[in-house]
């Protein structure tokens, strides 16, 4: 182990492996809380802050993040169910995603009809807007009045948004005749060139995500028009992940603000801009990357170019990776050691954690630093002498899956033998949530490391019978 973060968490990681076996995910709650605090400082109230569940969907963790002032951003009925299990209500949940099915849209419509709508839905295409509009019309969602508030909190929200409360006669309406409207955003593809790798540049021209600016009007008409069952509330935007600079993000937000201002003229409720996430997570091996505050600093000047009465009244972010990536550790155990099989004749080790637990290296070529937790059966500490550890050597770390792409790269490690423990750093985002059952491998257990050092099982290890 050769860095202070691993040193500080090493004993907890070894203890977790002893209790629950490997491969094993451990999430450092204090690191999540620190990231949430930084985001909240950069984007304070009244910014709407939504946590993107696709980064890490463990309900115990989602609930913790919800308690830190974040709602849930989901992309399917499955993620929506996990958010509900975590205690996030519909009024704090937003639904987006490129692959929403009729079942997903129908569930959103049913929730609105029942008086418990999602905070909003973001549509990706003209086809999707038409499907949602058809389902909404068939379900008797309203066309010419505001949705009923449900309960004290919803009545307060209605007062805030519209300047007055609904009349008592609407609240007394028989449930069978209740109608409502759904708040919907239009996902814009800004056609910029994000400063990130190609696979993460979702806001680039030709991306499958979102609508071009000249498709927005068609999507509104397909969804029933301005007076139909959908209440068009604004623009949703996501430029890309791991953005290395603010330039493309700034250009995209400028275009989105101009569209919100333009469309607000004919759509009085068109008052929302969700700028997505994409804030980069720096590792100790990276060149410095812009912090969330650097992105937030661009907003005042951009908003100043828009007439005051056309500026969005609601602004939102929806980070995922930034909250969880550096908090996550994937602990694995050495299975094989081959002394001269690595690059340059160095050691090669095979560990029991690989692409079925952490797909990113095989999928994106992402690099996650690997550190040793034990060496030749003894705990490794950063303060241990070279005489105890032996000299570090460039070691090829390979996963256990029957694919040559299941590789974690070359890392400077002390001597290892079968049974030693290693930890893969910065694995808290798009690790467990992207895990697969390929090669008949069961789902890894997931554990929360509390601020006081307590370890809490958040998700049990999968079983052989759970494979089907």
NUNUPA-454864 format. One record per residue (C-alpha): x, y negated, z negated; residue number from 1. Coordinates in nm, 4 decimals, m for minus. Example, Ala and Ser with C-alpha at 12.3 -4.5 7.8 and 13.67 -1.06 7.14 Angstrom:
2
- 1.2300_0.4500_m0.7800_1
- 1.3670_0.1060_m0.7140_2
//
This chain:
468
- 0.0000_0.0000_0.0000_1
- 0.1606_m0.3295_0.1030_2
- m0.0860_m0.6153_0.0473_3
- m0.2512_m0.7849_m0.2478_4
- m0.6117_m0.7052_m0.1467_5
- m0.5346_m0.3352_m0.1289_6
- m0.3378_m0.3551_m0.4531_7
- m0.6298_m0.5202_m0.6322_8
- m0.8803_m0.2606_m0.5130_9
- m0.6577_0.0456_m0.4887_10
- m0.7539_0.2174_m0.8127_11
- m1.1260_0.1635_m0.7451_12
- m1.0866_0.3130_m0.3964_13
- m0.9011_0.6157_m0.5333_14
- m1.1655_0.6599_m0.8021_15
- m1.4454_0.6401_m0.5446_16
- m1.2757_0.9090_m0.3343_17
- m1.2435_1.1350_m0.6386_18
- m1.6129_1.0946_m0.7243_19
- m1.7764_1.1087_m0.3819_20
- m1.5194_1.2602_m0.1466_21
- m1.4054_1.1324_0.1910_22
- m1.4651_0.9817_0.4386_23
- m1.6253_0.7130_0.2258_24
- m1.7284_0.3496_0.2666_25
- m1.6702_0.1112_m0.0227_26
- m1.8072_m0.2452_m0.0105_27
- m1.6569_m0.5092_m0.2396_28
- m1.9565_m0.7105_m0.3666_29
- m1.7375_m0.9998_m0.4820_30
- m1.6046_m1.0413_m0.1271_31
- m1.9603_m1.0491_0.0091_32
- m2.0560_m1.3115_m0.2469_33
- m1.7538_m1.5245_m0.1555_34
- m1.8416_m1.5116_0.2144_35
- m2.2051_m1.5973_0.1405_36
- m2.0952_m1.8945_m0.0704_37
- m1.8737_m2.0239_0.2104_38
- m2.1557_m1.9967_0.4638_39
- m2.4031_m2.1655_0.2299_40
- m2.1610_m2.4522_0.1688_41
- m2.1070_m2.4940_0.5429_42
- m2.4765_m2.4609_0.6311_43
- m2.6635_m2.5780_0.3186_44
- m3.0383_m2.6077_0.2708_45
- m3.2561_m2.6800_0.4595_46
- m3.0646_m2.4581_0.7043_47
- m3.2365_m2.1210_0.7412_48
- m2.9761_m1.8492_0.6791_49
- m3.0543_m1.4998_0.8090_50
- m2.8344_m1.1938_0.7585_51
- m2.8002_m0.9802_1.0715_52
- m2.8653_m0.6231_0.9558_53
- m2.6902_m0.4643_1.2493_54
- m2.3585_m0.5471_1.0809_55
- m2.4379_m0.3283_0.7781_56
- m2.7901_m0.2044_0.7080_57
- m2.7539_m0.0352_0.3669_58
- m3.0661_m0.1529_0.1779_59
- m2.8783_m0.1973_m0.1512_60
- m2.6383_m0.4374_0.0213_61
- m2.9127_m0.6108_0.2215_62
- m3.0978_m0.6753_m0.1033_63
- m2.7879_m0.8278_m0.2618_64
- m2.7398_m1.0578_0.0352_65
- m3.1079_m1.1505_0.0213_66
- m3.0557_m1.2592_m0.3379_67
- m2.7805_m1.4949_m0.2201_68
- m3.0236_m1.7043_m0.0153_69
- m3.0296_m1.5117_0.3129_70
- m3.3303_m1.3681_0.4920_71
- m3.3114_m1.0691_0.7253_72
- m3.2544_m1.0730_1.0985_73
- m3.3547_m0.7396_1.2546_74
- m3.3584_m0.5930_1.6055_75
- m3.5954_m0.2977_1.5705_76
- m3.8751_m0.1518_1.3621_77
- m3.6136_0.0658_1.1936_78
- m3.4088_m0.2302_1.0744_79
- m3.7308_m0.4067_0.9784_80
- m3.8222_m0.1103_0.7558_81
- m3.4764_m0.1209_0.5949_82
- m3.5195_m0.4927_0.5249_83
- m3.8550_m0.4260_0.3596_84
- m3.6997_m0.1456_0.1566_85
- m3.4367_m0.3963_0.0426_86
- m3.7114_m0.6297_m0.0796_87
- m3.6975_m0.8864_0.2027_88
- m4.0576_m0.9918_0.2839_89
- m4.1851_m1.0527_0.6356_90
- m4.1917_m1.4279_0.5798_91
- m3.8104_m1.4164_0.5455_92
- m3.7519_m1.1736_0.8341_93
- m3.6887_m1.2575_1.1998_94
- m3.7044_m1.0092_1.4880_95
- m3.4839_m1.0318_1.7937_96
- m3.2899_m0.7826_2.0066_97
- m3.2542_m0.6898_2.3722_98
- m3.4358_m0.3554_2.3396_99
- m3.7641_m0.4249_2.1635_100
- m4.0193_m0.1568_2.2534_101
- m4.3972_m0.1882_2.2783_102
- m4.4097_m0.0215_1.9374_103
- m4.1826_m0.2908_1.7906_104
- m4.3911_m0.5713_1.9439_105
- m4.7171_m0.4061_1.8424_106
- m4.5960_m0.3832_1.4824_107
- m4.5140_m0.7541_1.4845_108
- m4.8583_m0.8357_1.6199_109
- m5.0254_m0.6162_1.3574_110
- m4.8362_m0.7961_1.0821_111
- m4.9570_m1.1316_1.2131_112
- m5.3185_m1.0133_1.2368_113
- m5.2940_m0.8833_0.8798_114
- m5.1873_m1.2283_0.7610_115
- m4.8266_m1.1234_0.6880_116
- m4.6373_m1.2413_0.9976_117
- m4.2664_m1.2334_1.0564_118
- m4.0900_m1.5674_1.0230_119
- m4.0458_m1.5591_1.3983_120
- m3.9774_m1.3324_1.6953_121
- m3.7221_m1.4120_1.9672_122
- m3.8101_m1.2943_2.3189_123
- m3.5396_m1.2014_2.5694_124
- m3.7112_m1.2076_2.9068_125
- m4.0196_m1.2968_3.1075_126
- m4.1276_m0.9316_3.0941_127
- m4.0966_m0.9198_2.7180_128
- m4.2899_m1.2447_2.6778_129
- m4.5673_m1.1037_2.8969_130
- m4.5807_m0.7797_2.6967_131
- m4.5960_m0.9663_2.3670_132
- m4.8597_m1.2054_2.4959_133
- m5.0750_m0.9177_2.6220_134
- m5.0541_m0.7326_2.2919_135
- m5.1298_m1.0492_2.0988_136
- m5.4334_m1.1281_2.3109_137
- m5.5626_m0.7721_2.2827_138
- m5.5283_m0.7908_1.9047_139
- m5.7394_m1.1088_1.8856_140
- m5.4605_m1.3390_1.7839_141
- m5.5855_m1.6942_1.7952_142
- m5.5564_m1.9523_2.0702_143
- m5.6623_m2.2834_1.9272_144
- m5.5794_m2.3205_1.5602_145
- m5.3037_m2.2676_1.3076_146
- m5.2522_m1.9394_1.1167_147
- m5.4071_m1.9068_0.7758_148
- m5.1664_m1.9429_0.4848_149
- m5.1494_m1.6369_0.2626_150
- m5.0909_m1.7041_m0.1064_151
- m4.9382_m1.9993_m0.2862_152
- m4.5949_m1.9807_m0.1195_153
- m4.7422_m1.9625_0.2306_154
- m4.9781_m2.2549_0.1572_155
- m4.6776_m2.4581_0.0434_156
- m4.4903_m2.3642_0.3601_157
- m4.7897_m2.4670_0.5701_158
- m4.8018_m2.8016_0.3909_159
- m4.4311_m2.8572_0.4562_160
- m4.4491_m2.7706_0.8258_161
- m4.7725_m2.9395_0.9219_162
- m4.8167_m3.2191_0.6697_163
- m5.1480_m3.0944_0.5297_164
- m5.3066_m2.7802_0.3955_165
- m5.5637_m2.5801_0.5874_166
- m5.9285_m2.6308_0.5041_167
- m6.0954_m2.4103_0.2457_168
- m6.3382_m2.2769_0.5027_169
- m6.0472_m2.1081_0.6882_170
- m5.9250_m1.9419_0.3692_171
- m6.2726_m1.8041_0.3071_172
- m6.3068_m1.6584_0.6552_173
- m6.3965_m1.2890_0.6550_174
- m6.0845_m1.0749_0.7175_175
- m6.2468_m0.9047_1.0145_176
- m6.2603_m1.2373_1.1965_177
- m5.9219_m1.3684_1.0852_178
- m5.7011_m1.4771_1.3698_179
- m5.3506_m1.6150_1.3659_180
- m5.0709_m1.7105_1.5986_181
- m4.7151_m1.5820_1.6032_182
- m4.4124_m1.8083_1.5977_183
- m4.1832_m1.7152_1.8873_184
- m3.8431_m1.8428_1.9984_185
- m3.7019_m1.8132_2.3480_186
- m3.3537_m1.6637_2.3602_187
- m3.1366_m1.8754_2.5847_188
- m2.8374_m1.7411_2.7736_189
- m2.6252_m2.0576_2.7820_190
- m2.3946_m1.9349_3.0594_191
- m2.0726_m2.0384_2.8824_192
- m1.7371_m1.8650_2.8569_193
- m1.6931_m1.7669_2.4914_194
- m1.3420_m1.7500_2.3493_195
- m1.3596_m1.3817_2.2658_196
- m1.3139_m1.0459_2.4325_197
- m1.5473_m0.9576_2.7164_198
- m1.7464_m0.6989_2.5257_199
- m1.8441_m0.9554_2.2632_200
- m1.9212_m1.2480_2.4980_201
- m2.3010_m1.2176_2.4996_202
- m2.3517_m1.5813_2.6043_203
- m2.1481_m1.5486_2.9238_204
- m2.3013_m1.5837_3.2708_205
- m2.4430_m1.2526_3.3901_206
- m2.4875_m1.1142_3.0384_207
- m2.7947_m0.8961_2.9868_208
- m2.8957_m1.1112_2.6903_209
- m3.1461_m1.3950_2.7047_210
- m3.3155_m1.6218_2.9546_211
- m3.1574_m1.8701_3.1911_212
- m3.2803_m2.2238_3.1347_213
- m3.4837_m2.2103_3.4562_214
- m3.6710_m1.9017_3.3270_215
- m3.8006_m2.0567_3.0049_216
- m4.1172_m2.2056_3.1558_217
- m4.2002_m1.8770_3.3275_218
- m4.1623_m1.6901_2.9997_219
- m4.4034_m1.9281_2.8271_220
- m4.6625_m1.8869_3.1001_221
- m4.6201_m1.5092_3.0998_222
- m4.6809_m1.5070_2.7251_223
- m5.0123_m1.6884_2.7577_224
- m4.9064_m2.0485_2.8050_225
- m4.8989_m2.3327_2.5523_226
- m5.2558_m2.2653_2.4359_227
- m5.2332_m1.8871_2.4155_228
- m5.1881_m1.6525_2.1220_229
- m4.8171_m1.7329_2.0861_230
- m4.6939_m2.0493_1.9203_231
- m4.3700_m2.1392_2.0953_232
- m4.1365_m2.2731_1.8282_233
- m3.7947_m2.3218_1.9830_234
- m3.4689_m2.1810_2.1163_235
- m3.2612_m1.8900_1.9913_236
- m2.8951_m1.8815_2.0867_237
- m2.6034_m1.6462_2.0356_238
- m2.2796_m1.7204_2.2153_239
- m2.0739_m1.4192_2.1107_240
- m1.8873_m1.2565_1.8249_241
- m1.5417_m1.3252_1.6833_242
- m1.5262_m1.6654_1.8522_243
- m1.1674_m1.7849_1.8676_244
- m1.2589_m2.1517_1.9185_245
- m1.5601_m2.3815_1.8913_246
- m1.5650_m2.5151_2.2496_247
- m1.8047_m2.2694_2.4134_248
- m2.0267_m2.2684_2.1033_249
- m2.0417_m2.6493_2.1089_250
- m2.1339_m2.6520_2.4786_251
- m2.4056_m2.3940_2.4237_252
- m2.5572_m2.5803_2.1291_253
- m2.5537_m2.9037_2.3311_254
- m2.7526_m2.7360_2.6096_255
- m2.9958_m2.5809_2.3641_256
- m3.0578_m2.9123_2.1871_257
- m3.1324_m3.0797_2.5188_258
- m3.3857_m2.8079_2.6005_259
- m3.5531_m2.8346_2.2605_260
- m3.5851_m3.2108_2.3097_261
- m3.7247_m3.1693_2.6611_262
- m3.9772_m2.9007_2.5733_263
- m4.0932_m3.0692_2.2546_264
- m4.2644_m3.3261_2.4748_265
- m4.5276_m3.0760_2.5902_266
- m4.5071_m2.8273_2.3011_267
- m4.5559_m3.0166_1.9734_268
- m4.4498_m2.7204_1.7585_269
- m4.1280_m2.6655_1.9551_270
- m3.9035_m2.7691_1.6684_271
- m3.6535_m2.4901_1.5967_272
- m3.2966_m2.4080_1.6997_273
- m3.1327_m2.0862_1.5839_274
- m2.7618_m2.1046_1.6718_275
- m2.6962_m1.7375_1.5912_276
- m2.3719_m1.6148_1.4375_277
- m2.0342_m1.5243_1.5819_278
- m1.8192_m1.6932_1.3173_279
- m1.4858_m1.5136_1.3385_280
- m1.3413_m1.3021_1.0614_281
- m0.9677_m1.3450_1.0211_282
- m0.7493_m1.0607_0.9047_283
- m0.4011_m1.0950_0.7645_284
- m0.2605_m0.9933_1.1045_285
- m0.4504_m1.2609_1.3019_286
- m0.3576_m1.6079_1.4102_287
- m0.5722_m1.8630_1.2220_288
- m0.9326_m1.8684_1.3418_289
- m1.1955_m2.1427_1.2911_290
- m1.3944_m2.1232_0.9686_291
- m1.7746_m2.1679_0.9570_292
- m1.7293_m2.5258_0.8361_293
- m1.5461_m2.6036_1.1615_294
- m1.8539_m2.4997_1.3607_295
- m2.0903_m2.6865_1.1288_296
- m1.8830_m3.0032_1.1709_297
- m1.9834_m3.0177_1.5382_298
- m2.3560_m3.0523_1.4631_299
- m2.3873_m3.4163_1.3482_300
- m2.2388_m3.5578_1.6679_301
- m2.4476_m3.3240_1.8835_302
- m2.7692_m3.4118_1.7010_303
- m2.6911_m3.7838_1.7279_304
- m2.7242_m3.7609_2.1065_305
- m3.0894_m3.6502_2.0739_306
- m3.3700_m3.9015_1.9996_307
- m3.4762_m3.8671_1.6364_308
- m3.8314_m3.7627_1.7243_309
- m3.7036_m3.4859_1.9549_310
- m3.4480_m3.3271_1.7232_311
- m3.5232_m2.9798_1.5869_312
- m3.6790_m2.9906_1.2427_313
- m3.5569_m2.6399_1.1646_314
- m3.2003_m2.5162_1.2132_315
- m3.0904_m2.1589_1.1542_316
- m2.7855_m1.9327_1.1553_317
- m2.7803_m1.5524_1.1534_318
- m2.4336_m1.4226_1.0619_319
- m2.3628_m1.0559_1.0038_320
- m1.9944_m0.9702_1.0407_321
- m1.8814_m1.2767_0.8452_322
- m2.0661_m1.1617_0.5345_323
- m1.9506_m0.8011_0.5275_324
- m1.6430_m0.7308_0.7427_325
- m1.3622_m0.8101_0.4990_326
- m1.5605_m0.6630_0.2101_327
- m1.5591_m0.3123_0.3554_328
- m1.3042_m0.0304_0.3127_329
- m1.3204_0.3084_0.4832_330
- m1.1339_0.5630_0.2714_331
- m0.9985_0.8742_0.4408_332
- m0.7849_1.1740_0.3534_333
- m0.4819_1.3053_0.5439_334
- m0.5446_1.6374_0.7217_335
- m0.2245_1.6855_0.9269_336
- 0.1243_1.5360_0.9299_337
- 0.3441_1.5799_1.2365_338
- 0.6880_1.4380_1.1846_339
- 0.7959_1.3438_1.5363_340
- 0.4763_1.3222_1.7392_341
- 0.4119_0.9483_1.7051_342
- 0.5335_0.6685_1.9338_343
- 0.9124_0.6539_1.9388_344
- 0.9395_0.9845_1.7624_345
- 0.7856_0.8613_1.4365_346
- 0.5300_1.0407_1.2204_347
- 0.1765_1.1130_1.3347_348
- m0.1022_1.1812_1.0879_349
- m0.4602_1.2947_1.1416_350
- m0.7118_1.1725_0.8829_351
- m1.0736_1.2715_0.8181_352
- m1.2117_0.9263_0.9084_353
- m1.2346_0.8272_1.2730_354
- m1.4561_0.7098_1.5532_355
- m1.7689_0.8761_1.4149_356
- m1.7345_0.6547_1.1073_357
- m1.5694_0.3493_1.2679_358
- m1.6419_0.3191_1.6386_359
- m1.4858_m0.0232_1.6954_360
- m1.1282_0.0858_1.7776_361
- m1.2507_0.3299_2.0448_362
- m1.5283_0.0996_2.1685_363
- m1.3575_m0.2406_2.1730_364
- m0.9926_m0.1637_2.1138_365
- m1.0344_m0.3361_1.7765_366
- m0.7452_m0.3035_1.5322_367
- m0.8075_m0.2265_1.1648_368
- m0.5039_m0.2167_0.9419_369
- m0.4472_0.1117_0.7572_370
- m0.2825_0.1203_0.4128_371
- m0.1794_0.4125_0.1952_372
- m0.3561_0.4711_m0.1358_373
- m0.1359_0.7690_m0.2281_374
- 0.2013_0.8875_m0.1059_375
- 0.3129_1.2481_m0.1569_376
- 0.0334_1.2893_m0.4081_377
- 0.1109_0.9811_m0.6202_378
- m0.0782_0.6499_m0.6383_379
- 0.0812_0.3775_m0.4289_380
- 0.1232_0.0298_m0.5767_381
- 0.2565_m0.2765_m0.4032_382
- 0.5039_m0.3255_m0.6871_383
- 0.6447_0.0273_m0.6577_384
- 1.0067_0.0486_m0.5547_385
- 1.1249_0.1677_m0.2157_386
- 1.3079_0.4477_m0.3950_387
- 0.9756_0.5817_m0.5222_388
- 0.7857_0.5341_m0.1973_389
- 1.0565_0.6147_0.0481_390
- 1.1045_0.3783_0.3387_391
- 0.7995_0.2694_0.5356_392
- 0.7834_0.4071_0.8887_393
- 0.5698_0.3242_1.1933_394
- 0.3074_0.5962_1.1708_395
- 0.0436_0.6839_1.4312_396
- m0.2908_0.7296_1.2544_397
- m0.5390_0.9448_1.4448_398
- m0.8995_1.0385_1.3736_399
- m1.0478_1.3917_1.3486_400
- m1.2814_1.3785_1.6474_401
- m1.2141_1.5784_1.9632_402
- m1.1490_1.2701_2.1776_403
- m0.8124_1.1190_2.2634_404
- m0.9594_0.7699_2.2111_405
- m1.0158_0.8510_1.8434_406
- m0.7074_0.6601_1.7331_407
- m0.6537_0.3949_1.4647_408
- m0.3185_0.2759_1.5990_409
- 0.0306_0.2560_1.4527_410
- 0.0846_0.1274_1.0993_411
- 0.3787_0.0969_0.8612_412
- 0.3147_0.3640_0.5988_413
- 0.5126_0.5525_0.3324_414
- 0.5629_0.9300_0.3573_415
- 0.2316_1.1165_0.3630_416
- 0.1236_1.4760_0.3212_417
- m0.2021_1.6663_0.3491_418
- m0.4454_1.5403_0.0852_419
- m0.3051_1.1880_0.0556_420
- m0.5535_0.8995_0.0734_421
- m0.5521_0.6047_0.3139_422
- m0.7815_0.3040_0.3397_423
- m0.8909_0.1335_0.6611_424
- m0.9358_m0.2362_0.5949_425
- m1.1966_m0.4890_0.7102_426
- m1.4396_m0.2091_0.7990_427
- m1.7538_m0.3539_0.6416_428
- m1.9208_m0.4673_0.9641_429
- m2.0302_m0.2449_1.2535_430
- m1.8746_0.0562_1.0842_431
- m2.1297_0.2563_0.8898_432
- m2.4180_0.1063_1.0905_433
- m2.2627_0.2323_1.4172_434
- m2.1605_0.5724_1.2834_435
- m2.2606_0.8811_1.4807_436
- m2.3128_1.2512_1.4274_437
- m2.0885_1.3520_1.7176_438
- m1.8962_1.6758_1.6521_439
- m2.1606_1.7620_1.3927_440
- m2.0158_1.5184_1.1419_441
- m2.2363_1.4093_0.8537_442
- m2.2974_1.0492_0.7530_443
- m2.0343_0.9171_0.5064_444
- m2.1375_0.8163_0.1578_445
- m2.1471_0.4430_0.0890_446
- m2.0572_0.2822_m0.2424_447
- m2.0753_m0.0713_m0.3830_448
- m1.7836_m0.1974_m0.5884_449
- m1.9348_m0.4440_m0.8352_450
- m1.7525_m0.7544_m0.9541_451
- m1.6892_m0.5892_m1.2921_452
- m1.5258_m0.2868_m1.1288_453
- m1.8285_m0.0585_m1.1569_454
- m1.8870_0.1767_m0.8642_455
- m2.2493_0.2316_m0.7570_456
- m2.3615_0.4868_m0.4981_457
- m2.5625_0.2950_m0.2354_458
- m2.6243_0.5706_0.0198_459
- m2.5677_0.9436_m0.0251_460
- m2.3504_1.1453_0.2050_461
- m2.5438_1.3182_0.4799_462
- m2.5891_1.6927_0.4622_463
- m2.5543_1.9671_0.7198_464
- m2.9318_2.0148_0.7152_465
- m2.9802_1.6432_0.7920_466
- m2.8121_1.6986_1.1292_467
- m3.1353_1.8429_1.2609_468
//
